[in-house]
Amino acid sequence: MALHHAVKQTVWLRQLMVEMGLGDYVDQPTPIFADNHQANNLAKEDIVTAGNMYFRTTYHYNKEAVRDKLVDVINVPTDRN
């Protein structure tokens, strides 16, 4: 859920910048550093398995944001997060 909250807020800020005429600053995906390997993998994988088919739609929002190149989820060790 923490990754979802970070992605949601990042997408909102990107949209605000575009509306303010600052779209040149958000032409690349915004990096988000996270230390949860499973959440990071789920954000990047486009596979529905028995383990993730019943996830809430809010979890799939992360995957859509990565797919649409709005954010880039990057793994970082917990001690460096």
GICORCOR-V600943 format. One record per run of one state. SS is the DSSP state (2 for helix, 1 for strand, 0 for the rest). FROM is the first residue (numbers start at 1). TO is the last residue. If there is no record, write none. Layout:
# GICORCOR-V600943
{{SS:FROM:TO} {SS:FROM:TO}}
This chain:
# GICORCOR-V600943
{{0:1:1} {2:2:19} {0:20:22} {2:23:26} {0:27:29} {1:30:34} {0:35:36} {2:37:44} {0:45:56} {2:57:67} {0:68:70} {1:71:75} {0:76:77} {2:78:80} {0:81:81}}
